[in-house]
């Protein structure tokens, strides 16, 4: 058989199909129940994307299209393996993982965040990672306590 009509993968194409793994935090993988479900859903979506890309006939295009889903599948599978489901806080006396904290800043702004796992943190949606500087400073504190964050002071107004 002649190899004149066989597509050979170029080095450039090969590099496109081998993506580095997504970085995994050194912090414990603490998750809320919603965070665990979100990880499961994201793994399922990555599997579905991989399945759809695997149906592509052109081998080089299939490799390119499956690269991201494969990387995501490895990441979400690792995050699910290491997930530590944390119980809901039983008290609103002190700030804990899963608490929603309302605090005021020196400049008069009032902010409200729920402290969650790293994968589910989205400050625009009102959640911050337990590993973030603000969350680390707030954890273990009670309503009325003031703490320094950088060059500002924040006071805890409510915990729920």
The 8 nearest C-alpha neighbors of each residue, nearest first, counted from 0:
[[1, 2, 3, 4, 5, 6, 7, 8],
 [0, 2, 3, 4, 5, 6, 7, 8],
 [1, 3, 5, 4, 0, 6, 7, 8],
 [2, 4, 1, 5, 6, 0, 7, 8],
 [5, 3, 2, 6, 1, 7, 0, 8],
 [6, 4, 2, 3, 7, 1, 8, 0],
 [7, 5, 4, 8, 3, 2, 59, 58],
 [8, 6, 5, 9, 59, 4, 2, 10],
 [7, 9, 12, 6, 13, 10, 59, 11],
 [8, 10, 12, 11, 7, 13, 14, 6],
 [9, 11, 13, 12, 14, 8, 15, 7],
 [12, 10, 14, 9, 13, 15, 8, 16],
 [11, 13, 15, 9, 14, 10, 8, 16],
 [12, 14, 10, 16, 15, 11, 9, 8],
 [15, 13, 11, 12, 16, 17, 10, 18],
 [16, 14, 12, 13, 17, 63, 11, 18],
 [15, 17, 63, 66, 13, 14, 62, 18],
 [18, 16, 14, 15, 66, 19, 13, 63],
 [17, 19, 16, 20, 66, 70, 15, 67],
 [20, 18, 21, 17, 70, 22, 66, 16],
 [21, 19, 70, 22, 18, 74, 73, 71],
 [20, 22, 74, 23, 19, 70, 71, 73],
 [23, 21, 20, 24, 74, 19, 25, 70],
 [24, 22, 21, 25, 74, 78, 20, 77],
 [23, 25, 26, 22, 27, 28, 117, 21],
 [24, 26, 23, 27, 28, 22, 130, 117],
 [27, 25, 24, 28, 130, 29, 23, 117],
 [28, 26, 29, 25, 83, 24, 81, 82],
 [27, 29, 82, 83, 81, 26, 30, 116],
 [28, 30, 83, 116, 27, 82, 84, 85],
 [31, 29, 116, 84, 34, 83, 35, 85],
 [30, 32, 34, 33, 85, 84, 35, 115],
 [31, 33, 35, 34, 36, 30, 84, 85],
 [34, 32, 36, 31, 35, 37, 30, 119],
 [35, 33, 31, 37, 30, 32, 36, 119],
 [34, 36, 38, 32, 37, 33, 30, 31],
 [35, 37, 39, 33, 34, 38, 40, 32],
 [38, 36, 34, 40, 35, 39, 41, 33],
 [37, 39, 41, 35, 40, 36, 42, 34],
 [40, 38, 36, 42, 37, 41, 43, 35],
 [41, 39, 37, 43, 42, 38, 44, 36],
 [40, 42, 44, 38, 43, 39, 37, 45],
 [43, 41, 45, 39, 75, 40, 44, 72],
 [42, 44, 40, 46, 41, 45, 47, 39],
 [45, 43, 41, 47, 46, 42, 48, 40],
 [44, 46, 68, 48, 42, 47, 43, 72],
 [47, 45, 49, 43, 44, 48, 50, 42],
 [46, 48, 50, 44, 49, 45, 51, 43],
 [49, 47, 45, 51, 50, 46, 68, 52],
 [50, 48, 46, 52, 68, 47, 65, 51],
 [49, 51, 47, 53, 48, 52, 46, 54],
 [50, 52, 48, 49, 53, 54, 47, 55],
 [53, 51, 49, 54, 65, 50, 64, 55],
 [54, 52, 50, 51, 55, 61, 49, 65],
 [53, 55, 52, 51, 56, 50, 61, 49],
 [56, 54, 61, 53, 52, 57, 60, 58],
 [57, 55, 58, 54, 61, 60, 53, 59],
 [58, 56, 60, 59, 55, 61, 62, 54],
 [57, 59, 61, 60, 56, 62, 55, 63],
 [60, 58, 62, 61, 57, 63, 8, 12],
 [59, 61, 63, 57, 62, 58, 64, 55],
 [62, 60, 58, 64, 55, 59, 63, 52],
 [63, 61, 59, 65, 60, 16, 64, 66],
 [64, 62, 16, 60, 61, 66, 65, 15],
 [63, 65, 61, 52, 62, 66, 60, 67],
 [66, 64, 62, 49, 68, 52, 63, 67],
 [65, 67, 16, 69, 63, 64, 68, 62],
 [68, 66, 70, 69, 65, 71, 64, 18],
 [69, 67, 45, 71, 49, 70, 65, 66],
 [70, 68, 72, 66, 71, 67, 65, 73],
 [69, 71, 67, 73, 68, 72, 20, 66],
 [72, 70, 68, 74, 69, 73, 75, 45],
 [71, 73, 69, 75, 70, 74, 45, 42],
 [72, 74, 70, 76, 71, 75, 77, 69],
 [75, 73, 71, 77, 72, 76, 78, 70],
 [76, 74, 78, 72, 77, 42, 73, 71],
 [75, 77, 79, 73, 78, 74, 72, 80],
 [78, 76, 80, 74, 75, 79, 73, 81],
 [77, 79, 75, 81, 80, 76, 82, 74],
 [78, 80, 82, 76, 77, 81, 75, 38],
 [81, 79, 77, 78, 82, 76, 75, 83],
 [80, 82, 78, 79, 28, 77, 83, 27],
 [83, 81, 79, 28, 80, 78, 29, 84],
 [84, 82, 29, 28, 30, 85, 81, 27],
 [85, 83, 30, 31, 29, 82, 32, 86],
 [84, 86, 31, 30, 83, 29, 87, 32],
 [87, 85, 88, 84, 31, 97, 32, 89],
 [86, 88, 97, 89, 85, 31, 96, 98],
 [89, 87, 90, 97, 86, 98, 95, 96],
 [90, 88, 87, 91, 86, 92, 95, 98],
 [91, 89, 92, 88, 93, 159, 94, 95],
 [90, 92, 159, 158, 93, 94, 89, 88],
 [93, 91, 90, 141, 94, 158, 142, 140],
 [92, 94, 141, 140, 139, 91, 95, 90],
 [93, 95, 138, 139, 140, 98, 137, 141],
 [96, 94, 138, 98, 97, 139, 93, 88],
 [95, 97, 114, 98, 115, 129, 88, 94],
 [96, 98, 114, 115, 87, 95, 88, 113],
 [99, 97, 95, 113, 96, 114, 159, 94],
 [98, 100, 113, 159, 112, 158, 114, 97],
 [101, 99, 158, 112, 111, 157, 98, 113],
 [102, 100, 111, 157, 156, 110, 155, 158],
 [103, 101, 155, 156, 154, 110, 109, 153],
 [104, 102, 109, 154, 153, 108, 107, 110],
 [103, 105, 153, 108, 106, 107, 152, 109],
 [106, 104, 107, 152, 151, 153, 103, 108],
 [105, 107, 104, 108, 103, 151, 109, 152],
 [108, 106, 104, 105, 103, 109, 153, 110],
 [109, 107, 104, 103, 106, 110, 105, 102],
 [108, 110, 103, 102, 104, 107, 111, 101],
 [111, 109, 102, 101, 103, 108, 112, 104],
 [110, 112, 101, 100, 102, 125, 99, 109],
 [113, 111, 125, 126, 99, 100, 127, 114],
 [112, 114, 99, 126, 98, 100, 115, 127],
 [113, 115, 97, 127, 129, 96, 128, 98],
 [116, 114, 128, 97, 129, 127, 120, 113],
 [117, 115, 30, 128, 29, 119, 118, 129],
 [116, 118, 128, 120, 119, 115, 129, 130],
 [119, 117, 116, 120, 34, 38, 128, 30],
 [118, 120, 117, 116, 34, 121, 115, 126],
 [119, 121, 127, 126, 128, 117, 118, 115],
 [120, 122, 126, 124, 123, 127, 119, 125],
 [121, 123, 125, 126, 124, 127, 120, 112],
 [124, 122, 121, 125, 126, 120, 127, 112],
 [123, 125, 122, 121, 126, 120, 112, 127],
 [126, 124, 112, 122, 123, 113, 121, 111],
 [127, 125, 113, 122, 112, 120, 121, 124],
 [128, 126, 120, 114, 122, 121, 115, 113],
 [127, 129, 117, 120, 115, 130, 116, 131],
 [128, 130, 134, 114, 131, 115, 116, 135],
 [131, 129, 128, 135, 132, 134, 117, 26],
 [132, 130, 128, 134, 133, 129, 135, 127],
 [131, 133, 135, 134, 136, 130, 148, 129],
 [134, 132, 136, 135, 131, 137, 148, 130],
 [133, 135, 137, 129, 131, 136, 132, 138],
 [136, 134, 132, 138, 133, 137, 130, 131],
 [135, 137, 133, 134, 138, 132, 146, 148],
 [136, 138, 134, 135, 140, 133, 139, 94],
 [139, 137, 94, 95, 135, 140, 136, 134],
 [138, 140, 94, 93, 95, 137, 141, 136],
 [139, 141, 93, 138, 94, 137, 144, 142],
 [142, 140, 93, 144, 92, 143, 94, 139],
 [143, 141, 155, 156, 144, 157, 158, 140],
 [144, 142, 155, 156, 154, 141, 145, 157],
 [145, 143, 142, 154, 155, 141, 140, 146],
 [144, 146, 154, 153, 155, 143, 152, 147],
 [147, 145, 153, 152, 154, 148, 144, 136],
 [148, 146, 152, 151, 149, 153, 150, 145],
 [149, 147, 151, 152, 150, 146, 133, 153],
 [148, 150, 151, 147, 152, 132, 133, 146],
 [149, 151, 148, 147, 152, 105, 153, 146],
 [152, 150, 148, 149, 147, 105, 153, 104],
 [151, 153, 147, 146, 105, 148, 104, 145],
 [154, 152, 104, 145, 103, 146, 102, 147],
 [153, 155, 145, 102, 103, 144, 143, 156],
 [154, 156, 102, 142, 143, 144, 157, 101],
 [155, 157, 102, 101, 142, 143, 154, 103],
 [158, 156, 101, 142, 100, 155, 159, 102],
 [159, 157, 100, 91, 99, 101, 94, 98],
 [158, 99, 91, 98, 100, 157, 90, 94]]
